[in-house]
């Protein structure tokens, strides 16, 4: 039984589901991560979310707050002065083609004066509404810009099972956030190098933040190390305290999750 003041955080998308609980003393008391295969469908991802909640009684406890972070990659960042409420669907379809069976949501990224227009599959929305009560939802891309406050160049990367999400800051200003599927380390290097080239960011003067499923001895790290001079594995934020079980793993495996929780 949880004590009063506990908070539940859930990140859900096509690539996996992660959830953790922070108590009123800012201590992590539970953490679990599920990685999906690249073939996982929207329907299956929604069903898995329902199953995970049903199989974990702790997720059914009464929380002081519940935050759902959607990590579906169908998103477009629009400068505040260009935002048109009536054109949101057209903006998304311009980039991703026809969009069906989704709800279109909008977050205001106030420090960047941008709007994040994104989609949430109706199947997932139905599950979230059914299994959680009083939740507050947002999008991964809406929170990422809050993680780094700097006037320098930064490439913040989250690696998962066959995908990478990257946020690019140029002189501290948000340029773009993208998610790519990949099969080889060379694919990742190509995407990230092209990302920097498009926005004219010097890779030799850019800090590359590594989170998620990447190891120092991996082929992926070695490939990135050929091109980027400032690779750094992220740490767990000192805002929270962590159980010994989490400390048995490299901190960057879970670093982005707790960095997001700081921004909520």
Secondary structure, 3 states (H helix, E strand, C coil): CCCCCCEEEEEECCCEEEEEEECCCCEEEEEEEEECCCCCCHHHHHHHHHHHHHHCHHHHCCCCEEEEEECCCCEEEEEHHHCCHHHHHHHHHHHHCCCCCEEEEEEEEHHHCEEEEEEEEHHHHHHHHHHCCCCEEEEHHHHHCCCCCCCCEEEEEEEECCEEEEEEEECCEEEEEEEEECCCHHHHHHHHHHHHHHCCCCHHHEEEEEEECCCCCCHHHHHHHCCCCEEEECCCCCCCECCHHHHCCCHHHCHHHHHHHHHC
